[in-house]
């Protein structure tokens, strides 16, 4: 396994870590005309339980 020859400075380490940002998840509107709540893409709607206008979850 390769090992660094020299210790990396604090400023270099912190500059690199400054790029680690948490991104907000992309949201889309539910296809169900009665619902239209924001949801994650390619996931069953947690509000109405439909996916691609088909009921998947039963209450």
MDAnalysis code that builds the backbone (N, CA, C; Angstrom):
import MDAnalysis as mda
import numpy as np

u = mda.Universe.empty(177, n_residues=59, atom_resindex=np.repeat(np.arange(59), 3), trajectory=True)
u.add_TopologyAttr("name", ["N", "CA", "C"] * 59)
u.add_TopologyAttr("resid", np.arange(1, 60))
u.add_TopologyAttr("resname", ["UNK", "UNK", "UNK", "UNK", "UNK", "UNK", "UNK", "UNK", "UNK", "UNK", "UNK", "UNK", "UNK", "UNK", "UNK", "UNK", "UNK", "UNK", "UNK", "UNK", "UNK", "UNK", "UNK", "UNK", "UNK", "UNK", "UNK", "UNK", "UNK", "UNK", "UNK", "UNK", "UNK", "UNK", "UNK", "UNK", "UNK", "UNK", "UNK", "UNK", "UNK", "UNK", "UNK", "UNK", "UNK", "UNK", "UNK", "UNK", "UNK", "UNK", "UNK", "UNK", "UNK", "UNK", "UNK", "UNK", "UNK", "UNK", "UNK"])
u.atoms.positions = np.array([
    [0.842, -1.177, 0.000],
    [0.000, 0.000, 0.000],
    [0.888, 1.241, 0.000],
    [0.634, 2.203, -0.873],
    [1.475, 3.401, -0.888],
    [1.248, 4.263, 0.342],
    [2.322, 4.887, 0.790],
    [2.290, 5.734, 1.973],
    [2.808, 7.115, 1.574],
    [2.191, 8.211, 2.028],
    [2.700, 9.539, 1.683],
    [4.097, 9.755, 2.244],
    [4.935, 10.456, 1.476],
    [6.300, 10.729, 1.937],
    [6.320, 11.803, 3.008],
    [5.414, 12.770, 2.913],
    [5.402, 13.872, 3.872],
    [3.987, 14.052, 4.429],
    [3.958, 14.619, 5.617],
    [2.675, 14.907, 6.244],
    [2.011, 16.068, 5.501],
    [0.702, 15.965, 5.298],
    [-0.025, 17.029, 4.608],
    [-0.367, 18.128, 5.603],
    [-0.214, 19.376, 5.171],
    [-0.438, 20.508, 6.069],
    [-1.921, 20.636, 6.435],
    [-2.180, 21.369, 7.508],
    [-3.560, 21.570, 7.953],
    [-4.360, 22.341, 6.915],
    [-3.738, 23.329, 6.297],
    [-4.480, 24.133, 5.319],
    [-4.853, 23.289, 4.106],
    [-3.966, 22.417, 3.663],
    [-4.298, 21.543, 2.529],
    [-5.398, 20.561, 2.910],
    [-5.302, 20.012, 4.107],
    [-6.315, 19.060, 4.561],
    [-7.679, 19.740, 4.667],
    [-7.691, 20.924, 5.253],
    [-8.962, 21.631, 5.438],
    [-9.531, 22.132, 4.120],
    [-8.659, 22.509, 3.198],
    [-9.130, 22.939, 1.880],
    [-9.780, 21.778, 1.140],
    [-9.201, 20.616, 1.270],
    [-9.780, 19.444, 0.621],
    [-11.112, 19.075, 1.263],
    [-11.172, 19.111, 2.578],
    [-12.400, 18.740, 3.284],
    [-13.505, 19.763, 3.098],
    [-13.153, 20.978, 2.696],
    [-14.166, 22.010, 2.493],
    [-15.087, 21.665, 1.332],
    [-14.679, 20.746, 0.473],
    [-15.493, 20.353, -0.669],
    [-16.555, 19.324, -0.302],
    [-16.483, 18.739, 0.891],
    [-17.463, 17.728, 1.312],
    [-18.729, 18.436, 1.769],
    [-19.663, 18.610, 0.880],
    [-20.895, 19.303, 1.219],
    [-22.063, 18.327, 1.151],
    [-23.003, 18.519, 2.010],
    [-24.236, 17.738, 1.955],
    [-25.157, 18.404, 0.941],
    [-25.605, 17.635, -0.041],
    [-26.491, 18.180, -1.073],
    [-27.943, 17.871, -0.716],
    [-28.799, 18.815, -0.973],
    [-30.224, 18.604, -0.731],
    [-30.756, 17.582, -1.735],
    [-31.601, 16.645, -1.307],
    [-32.114, 15.641, -2.238],
    [-33.031, 16.276, -3.279],
    [-32.970, 15.752, -4.494],
    [-33.856, 16.257, -5.544],
    [-35.259, 15.711, -5.303],
    [-36.235, 16.561, -5.416],
    [-37.621, 16.169, -5.187],
    [-38.420, 16.404, -6.458],
    [-39.389, 15.519, -6.691],
    [-40.311, 15.660, -7.810],
    [-41.727, 15.603, -7.255],
    [-42.680, 16.039, -8.043],
    [-44.077, 15.991, -7.606],
    [-44.654, 14.608, -7.895],
    [-45.523, 14.169, -7.025],
    [-46.194, 12.882, -7.194],
    [-47.074, 12.928, -8.449],
    [-47.120, 11.831, -9.212],
    [-47.916, 11.778, -10.441],
    [-49.413, 11.680, -10.173],
    [-49.781, 11.300, -8.978],
    [-51.190, 11.177, -8.633],
    [-51.820, 12.575, -8.628],
    [-52.834, 12.822, -9.469],
    [-53.439, 14.168, -9.525],
    [-54.054, 14.609, -8.200],
    [-54.477, 13.680, -7.376],
    [-55.080, 14.042, -6.101],
    [-54.035, 14.346, -5.030],
    [-52.795, 13.931, -5.239],
    [-51.760, 14.075, -4.211],
    [-50.842, 15.269, -4.492],
    [-50.028, 15.174, -5.520],
    [-49.081, 16.227, -5.933],
    [-48.116, 16.667, -4.830],
    [-47.778, 15.777, -3.912],
    [-46.826, 16.090, -2.852],
    [-45.405, 15.840, -3.349],
    [-44.401, 16.567, -2.834],
    [-43.022, 16.291, -3.238],
    [-42.553, 14.952, -2.695],
    [-41.802, 14.225, -3.522],
    [-41.271, 12.909, -3.146],
    [-39.953, 12.691, -3.852],
    [-39.216, 11.674, -3.434],
    [-37.975, 11.313, -4.100],
    [-38.292, 10.644, -5.432],
    [-37.463, 10.861, -6.461],
    [-37.734, 10.212, -7.746],
    [-37.511, 8.698, -7.662],
    [-38.306, 7.951, -8.400],
    [-38.225, 6.486, -8.493],
    [-38.498, 5.813, -7.149],
    [-39.355, 6.428, -6.334],
    [-39.707, 5.893, -5.020],
    [-41.207, 6.017, -4.857],
    [-41.810, 5.081, -4.132],
    [-43.245, 5.145, -3.851],
    [-43.535, 6.391, -3.033],
    [-44.607, 7.067, -3.351],
    [-44.988, 8.289, -2.639],
    [-45.366, 7.924, -1.199],
    [-44.725, 8.539, -0.208],
    [-45.072, 8.206, 1.177],
    [-46.425, 8.750, 1.605],
    [-46.945, 9.733, 0.876],
    [-48.214, 10.341, 1.252],
    [-49.403, 9.501, 0.782],
    [-49.429, 9.152, -0.520],
    [-50.599, 8.442, -1.051],
    [-50.313, 6.969, -1.357],
    [-49.054, 6.564, -1.402],
    [-48.718, 5.155, -1.615],
    [-48.802, 4.710, -3.060],
    [-48.676, 5.615, -4.017],
    [-48.730, 5.233, -5.425],
    [-47.348, 5.351, -6.054],
    [-47.160, 4.585, -7.122],
    [-45.944, 4.670, -7.925],
    [-46.371, 4.607, -9.380],
    [-46.025, 5.622, -10.144],
    [-46.394, 5.708, -11.555],
    [-47.910, 5.583, -11.721],
    [-48.651, 6.300, -10.884],
    [-50.124, 6.363, -10.860],
    [-50.799, 5.030, -10.533],
    [-50.044, 4.060, -10.026],
    [-50.636, 2.787, -9.631],
    [-50.541, 2.654, -8.118],
    [-51.607, 2.240, -7.449],
    [-51.517, 2.059, -5.988],
    [-50.622, 0.874, -5.652],
    [-49.661, 1.102, -4.786],
    [-48.716, 0.055, -4.415],
    [-48.888, -0.311, -2.951],
    [-49.001, 0.703, -2.094],
    [-49.163, 0.468, -0.667],
    [-50.629, 0.543, -0.301],
    [-51.066, -0.383, 0.531],
    [-52.452, -0.352, 1.011],
    [-52.446, 0.205, 2.426],
    [-53.442, 0.987, 2.771],
    [-53.511, 1.616, 4.087],
    [-53.912, 0.625, 5.139],
])
